[in-house]
Amino acid sequence: MHKSLTAAIADGVRAPIGIKVALQSWLGVPISLQDGAFWREWSGTHSFIGKQVTVDKALQLSTVWSCVRLISETLATLPLGFYQRRENGSRIDATGHNLYSLLHRQPNGDMTAVVFWEVVVASMLLWGNAYIEINRSGSTVIALQFLHPARMIVRRLFDGSYEYRYRDAATSRERVLSENNLMHIPAFSTDGRLGLSPIVYGANVMGTAIETDKASAETFRDSTRASGIVTMDAIFKPTQRDEIRAHVKKVSAEGGVYVLEKGAGFEKLGFDPVSAELLASRSWNVEEMCRWYRVDPSMIGHGGKDSNWGTGLEQKMIWFLTFTLRHWCVRIEQAVHKSLLTPVERQTYFAAFNLEGLLRADSASRAAFYSIMVNNGIMTSDEVRALENLAPMGGNAAVLRVQSAMVAIDDMNKGSNAAQGASDALKAWLGIESVSAGAPAKEQ
């Protein structure tokens, strides 16, 4: 039977080989005292109230869970296209490039594109960094492998470069990764190299929320232990007290009428969570944690007095897209450009999320968007059909069109000259004298 961790450490302290070998024997894997990732995960980050906050504990908070899921799942389901830029400035799908399938469909043999980008964004939201190993065959990228941030150690060397050491989960072996074979996407950063973890910097807020949830659960649990108080004007023996308790417990569980003697009275205990300010504290914690992820509380089901439907929700969706999703999209797009493309390919190839993919769930908004784009000559009918996975019609459907109701004031007579000429020709054929545009009228 394995020893407890406390016993293993105690034995290691007493033994000449020390604590390191004791931990190795207990865990079955070599753990260095300089292994920062292991000890960070083990000890977590302490808040002002002394609460230990780790990623796993933070995810047990419904607010953190919902914010991370909202951002990562929404972005992962947006189409990530890979394009080639033409000389005229237009773009086409670079379906012939090997990165098109990797980014758009399946980055590796174990994950689909949705799952892959979901864990990448979740890593940035929780650990502040996302690490992706680039597998190549020669100079061609053939796979993108997700690396768990908790098992990555980043060190800056004396020459200013960075060394990435990763501990494999299967073999427990540590290997050094070259920067050329790694795509590192940092979240918000103060040095431009390593991202900052919201869990670490938000430990005080999240630690307080954990303690509030704990206090709330304990309060509700304690409040149900005694359903009421029985008051009497006599002193009972222990056996009599037990009989009264049994009677009250039975009536409380099964229903019925309390039968009490000797002027006894029963007073029911009540619990008011509002007076204890637990509900207000929990509501405030939700709003505080939402600030760390720049998510409106209504987006994760935290209702308020403001409107959560109609135009109010529509404006919040625009806010979410502009101030929350967009900068995560740009981070990934630029990381692809920096790490996966050669200097020559960067001149013509690029990756971009299709943010209009959010309109797929709203047919009315999608139809209005298409109508504006077609009527103003920005898109053709065939381009709209392609977005709806419909076959192109060809002919006039591939021609740009505009609404002609509004023309320049100086061009108003140009359109009427042809009509006036046709009118004069018709009147001449009928023998009716007419006045041509611009010609002086004959005197009577």
C-alpha positions in Angstrom: 0.0 0.0 0.0 1.3 3.5 -0.8 2.2 5.8 1.9 0.4 9.1 2.4 2.2 12.1 0.9 2.8 13.5 4.4 4.5 10.3 5.5 6.6 10.2 2.3 7.8 13.8 2.8 8.5 13.0 6.5 10.6 10.0 5.5 12.4 12.0 2.9 13.4 14.7 5.3 14.9 12.2 7.7 16.6 10.2 5.0 20.0 11.3 3.5 18.6 11.3 0.0 16.0 13.9 1.0 12.6 14.9 0.0 13.1 14.6 -3.8 13.5 10.8 -3.8 10.6 10.5 -1.4 8.3 12.3 -3.7 9.6 10.2 -6.6 8.8 7.0 -4.8 5.4 8.2 -3.8 4.4 9.5 -7.3 6.3 7.1 -9.4 7.6 9.9 -11.6 10.7 12.2 -11.2 9.7 15.6 -9.8 12.4 18.2 -9.4 12.3 20.8 -6.7 12.8 23.3 -9.5 9.8 22.0 -11.3 7.8 25.2 -11.1 4.7 23.9 -13.0 4.2 21.0 -10.6 4.5 23.1 -7.4 2.3 25.8 -8.8 -0.4 23.3 -9.5 0.2 21.6 -6.1 0.1 24.7 -4.0 -2.0 27.0 -6.1 -2.3 30.7 -5.4 -3.4 32.1 -2.0 -5.8 35.0 -1.7 -6.0 37.6 1.0 -8.3 35.5 3.1 -5.9 32.5 2.9 -8.0 30.5 0.5 -6.0 28.4 -1.9 -7.1 29.0 -5.5 -6.1 26.6 -8.4 -7.5 26.2 -11.9 -9.6 23.2 -10.9 -11.1 25.0 -7.9 -11.8 28.1 -9.9 -13.6 26.0 -12.5 -15.9 24.8 -9.7 -17.3 28.3 -9.6 -20.2 28.5 -12.0 -19.2 32.0 -13.1 -15.7 31.0 -14.1 -17.0 27.8 -15.8 -19.6 29.8 -17.7 -17.3 32.6 -18.8 -14.6 30.2 -20.1 -17.2 28.0 -21.9 -18.9 31.0 -23.4 -15.8 32.5 -24.9 -14.0 29.3 -25.9 -17.0 27.5 -27.4 -18.3 30.5 -29.3 -14.9 31.2 -30.9 -14.2 27.6 -31.6 -17.4 27.3 -33.6 -16.6 30.3 -35.8 -15.3 29.2 -39.2 -11.5 29.7 -39.4 -10.6 30.2 -43.0 -7.3 30.1 -44.7 -7.0 32.3 -47.7 -4.7 33.4 -50.5 -4.6 37.1 -51.5 -4.8 37.9 -55.2 -3.0 40.8 -56.9 -6.3 42.7 -57.3 -6.8 42.6 -53.5 -9.5 39.9 -53.4 -9.1 36.6 -51.7 -9.8 33.0 -52.4 -9.9 29.8 -50.2 -6.4 28.3 -50.3 -7.8 24.8 -50.4 -4.6 23.6 -52.1 -2.4 24.6 -49.1 -1.8 22.0 -46.4 -2.8 24.4 -43.6 -6.3 24.8 -44.9 -7.4 21.4 -43.7 -5.4 21.6 -40.5 -6.9 24.9 -39.4 -10.4 24.4 -40.7 -11.1 20.7 -40.1 -8.7 18.6 -38.1 -5.3 19.8 -36.7 -4.3 16.4 -35.5 -5.4 12.8 -35.4 -7.1 13.1 -32.0 -9.0 16.4 -32.2 -11.4 18.1 -34.6 -10.9 21.8 -35.2 -13.7 22.8 -32.8 -12.2 20.8 -29.9 -8.7 22.0 -30.7 -9.4 25.7 -30.8 -11.7 25.3 -27.7 -8.9 24.0 -25.6 -6.5 26.5 -27.0 -8.7 29.5 -26.0 -9.5 27.8 -22.6 -5.8 27.6 -21.9 -5.4 31.3 -22.4 -8.4 32.1 -20.3 -7.2 29.9 -17.4 -3.4 29.8 -17.5 -2.8 32.9 -19.6 -0.9 31.0 -22.3 -1.5 28.4 -25.0 1.2 26.1 -26.4 0.9 24.2 -29.7 3.6 21.9 -31.0 4.2 22.0 -34.7 4.9 18.7 -36.4 6.7 19.0 -39.7 7.7 16.7 -42.5 10.6 18.6 -44.0 9.3 22.1 -44.3 5.6 21.1 -44.5 3.4 21.4 -41.4 1.5 18.1 -41.1 -0.1 18.4 -37.6 -0.7 20.7 -34.7 -0.5 19.1 -31.2 -2.0 20.8 -28.1 0.4 21.0 -25.1 -1.1 21.4 -21.6 0.1 24.7 -20.0 0.4 23.1 -16.6 3.2 20.8 -17.8 5.2 23.5 -19.6 8.2 25.3 -18.0 9.4 28.4 -19.7 12.9 29.7 -18.9 14.7 32.7 -20.3 18.4 32.0 -21.1 21.4 34.3 -20.7 21.4 35.1 -24.5 17.8 36.4 -24.2 16.2 33.5 -25.9 13.5 31.3 -24.3 13.7 27.6 -23.5 10.5 25.5 -23.4 10.6 22.3 -21.4 7.5 20.1 -21.5 6.7 17.0 -19.4 4.8 14.4 -21.4 1.8 13.0 -19.6 2.3 9.4 -21.0 6.0 9.0 -20.5 6.6 11.6 -17.7 9.7 12.5 -19.6 10.8 16.1 -20.0 11.9 17.3 -23.4 13.1 20.6 -24.8 11.1 22.2 -27.6 12.6 24.5 -30.1 10.9 27.9 -30.7 10.7 27.0 -34.4 8.5 24.0 -33.6 6.2 25.8 -31.1 3.3 28.1 -31.5 3.0 30.1 -28.3 -0.1 32.3 -28.0 0.0 34.5 -24.8 -3.0 36.2 -23.4 -2.8 39.7 -21.9 0.8 40.3 -21.1 3.1 43.0 -19.5 6.3 41.8 -21.2 5.0 40.7 -24.6 6.2 37.2 -24.0 4.3 35.4 -21.3 0.6 35.9 -20.7 -0.9 36.6 -17.2 -3.3 34.1 -15.7 -6.7 35.5 -14.6 -6.8 32.7 -12.0 -3.5 33.9 -10.4 -4.2 37.6 -10.5 -7.9 37.2 -9.7 -7.2 34.9 -6.7 -8.6 37.4 -4.2 -11.9 37.7 -6.0 -12.2 33.9 -6.7 -11.0 32.9 -3.3 -13.7 35.2 -1.8 -16.3 33.6 -4.0 -15.2 30.1 -3.0 -15.5 31.0 0.7 -18.9 32.7 0.1 -20.2 29.5 -1.5 -18.8 27.4 1.3 -20.4 29.7 4.0 -23.7 29.7 2.2 -23.8 25.9 2.0 -22.9 25.6 5.7 -25.5 28.2 6.7 -28.2 26.4 4.8 -27.0 23.0 6.1 -27.0 24.3 9.7 -30.4 26.0 9.4 -32.0 22.6 8.6 -30.6 20.8 11.6 -33.2 22.2 14.0 -36.7 22.9 12.7 -37.9 24.6 15.9 -37.6 25.2 19.6 -39.7 23.4 22.2 -40.1 25.5 25.4 -41.3 24.1 28.7 -41.6 25.2 32.3 -40.2 22.0 33.7 -36.8 20.3 33.9 -36.8 16.9 32.1 -34.7 13.9 32.4 -32.4 12.8 29.5 -34.8 10.0 28.5 -37.7 12.5 28.4 -35.8 14.9 26.2 -35.0 12.1 23.8 -38.7 11.1 23.6 -39.7 14.7 22.8 -36.9 15.0 20.2 -38.1 11.8 18.6 -41.7 12.9 18.5 -40.8 16.3 17.0 -38.5 14.7 14.4 -41.2 12.1 13.5 -43.9 14.8 13.0 -41.5 17.0 11.0 -40.7 14.1 8.6 -44.0 12.4 8.3 -46.5 15.3 9.1 -49.1 15.4 11.7 -49.8 17.3 14.9 -47.3 18.1 17.7 -48.5 16.7 21.1 -46.7 18.5 23.9 -47.5 18.5 27.6 -47.0 20.6 30.7 -47.5 24.0 29.1 -45.0 23.3 26.3 -44.8 25.5 23.3 -43.2 25.1 19.9 -41.6 27.9 17.9 -40.6 27.2 14.4 -37.1 28.5 13.3 -36.8 30.3 10.1 -33.8 31.3 7.9 -33.6 34.5 5.9 -30.7 34.4 3.6 -31.2 38.0 2.6 -30.7 39.2 6.2 -27.4 37.3 6.2 -26.5 39.1 3.0 -25.3 35.8 1.5 -27.4 36.3 -1.7 -26.1 39.8 -2.2 -22.5 38.7 -1.7 -22.9 35.9 -4.2 -24.4 38.2 -6.7 -21.6 40.7 -6.3 -19.0 37.9 -6.8 -20.6 37.0 -10.1 -20.2 40.5 -11.4 -16.6 40.7 -10.1 -15.5 37.6 -11.8 -17.3 38.6 -15.1 -15.0 41.7 -15.1 -12.0 39.5 -15.3 -13.2 37.9 -18.5 -15.0 40.9 -19.9 -18.3 39.2 -20.1 -21.7 40.8 -19.4 -23.3 38.9 -16.5 -26.5 38.5 -18.6 -24.5 36.4 -21.1 -24.0 33.7 -18.5 -27.5 33.7 -17.1 -27.1 36.3 -14.3 -30.3 38.3 -14.7 -30.7 41.9 -13.6 -33.1 44.7 -13.9 -31.9 45.6 -17.4 -33.4 44.0 -20.5 -32.0 40.6 -21.5 -34.1 40.3 -24.6 -35.0 42.2 -27.8 -32.8 45.1 -28.7 -31.1 45.0 -25.3 -29.7 41.6 -25.9 -28.8 42.5 -29.5 -26.6 45.3 -28.4 -25.0 43.1 -25.8 -24.2 40.6 -28.5 -22.5 43.4 -30.5 -20.6 44.4 -27.4 -19.5 40.8 -26.8 -18.3 40.4 -30.3 -16.4 43.7 -30.4 -14.8 43.8 -27.0 -14.5 40.2 -26.0 -14.3 37.8 -29.0 -12.5 39.9 -31.5 -9.2 40.3 -29.7 -9.0 36.6 -29.1 -9.6 36.0 -32.8 -6.9 38.4 -33.8 -4.4 36.8 -31.4 -4.9 33.4 -33.0 -4.8 34.8 -36.6 -1.5 36.6 -36.0 0.0 33.6 -34.2 -0.8 31.5 -37.3 0.8 34.1 -39.5 3.9 34.3 -37.3 4.5 30.6 -36.5 3.1 28.5 -39.4 3.9 30.5 -42.5 7.3 31.0 -44.2 8.4 34.6 -45.0 7.4 34.1 -48.6 4.0 32.6 -47.7 3.3 35.6 -45.5 3.1 37.8 -48.5 0.0 36.1 -49.9 -1.5 33.7 -47.4 -3.4 34.5 -44.2 -5.9 33.0 -41.7 -9.1 34.8 -40.6 -12.1 34.0 -38.5 -15.5 34.5 -40.2 -17.3 36.5 -37.6 -20.4 36.5 -39.7 -20.7 32.9 -38.6 -22.5 34.2 -35.5 -25.5 35.1 -37.8 -26.2 31.4 -38.6 -28.5 31.1 -35.7 -30.5 34.2 -36.7 -32.1 33.9 -40.1 -33.7 37.3 -40.0 -30.3 39.1 -39.3 -28.6 36.9 -41.9 -31.2 37.8 -44.6 -30.9 41.5 -43.8 -27.1 41.3 -44.0 -27.2 39.6 -47.4 -29.7 42.1 -48.7 -27.6 45.0 -47.8 -24.5 43.5 -49.3 -26.2 42.6 -52.6 -28.2 45.8 -53.0 -25.1 47.9 -52.6 -23.0 46.0 -55.0 -20.6 44.5 -52.4 -21.5 40.8 -53.0 -23.1 38.9 -55.8 -26.0 36.6 -55.5 -23.7 33.6 -56.2 -21.4 34.7 -53.3 -24.4 34.7 -51.0 -25.5 31.3 -52.2 -22.0 30.0 -51.5 -22.3 31.2 -47.9 -25.6 29.3 -47.6 -24.0 26.2 -49.1 -26.1 26.5 -52.3 -24.8 25.8 -55.8 -24.0 28.9 -57.9 -26.5 29.9 -60.6 -24.0 31.7 -62.9 -25.0 34.3 -65.5 -26.4 37.4 -63.9 -26.2 35.8 -60.5 -22.5 36.4 -60.6 -22.8 40.1 -61.6 -22.6 42.9 -59.0 -25.7 45.0 -58.9 -26.8 48.2 -57.2 -30.1 49.9 -56.5 -30.6 52.7 -59.0 -33.2 54.7 -57.2 -30.6 57.1 -56.0 -28.5 58.9 -58.6 -26.3 62.0 -58.6 -28.2 65.3 -59.3 -25.9 66.1 -62.2 -26.8 62.7 -63.8 -30.6 63.1 -63.7 -31.0 64.4 -67.3 -28.8 61.7 -68.7 -31.4 59.1 -67.9 -34.2 61.1 -69.3 -32.7 61.9 -72.7 -33.3 58.4 -74.1 -36.9 58.5 -72.9 -37.5 61.9 -74.5 -36.0 60.7 -77.8 -38.3 57.7 -77.8 -41.3 59.9 -77.1 -40.3 62.3 -80.0 -40.0 59.4 -82.4 -43.4 58.1 -81.5 -45.0 61.5 -81.9 -43.4 62.0 -85.3 -44.7 58.6 -86.5 -48.2 59.6 -85.4 -47.9 63.0 -87.1 -47.9 64.9 -83.8 -45.6 67.8 -83.6 -43.2 67.5 -80.7 -40.5 69.5 -79.0 -37.1 67.7 -78.7 -35.1 68.1 -75.6 -33.0 71.2 -75.8 -34.7 72.5 -79.1 -36.5 75.9 -79.1 -40.3 75.7 -79.4 -41.8 77.0 -82.6 -43.9 80.1 -82.6 -47.6 79.7 -83.1 
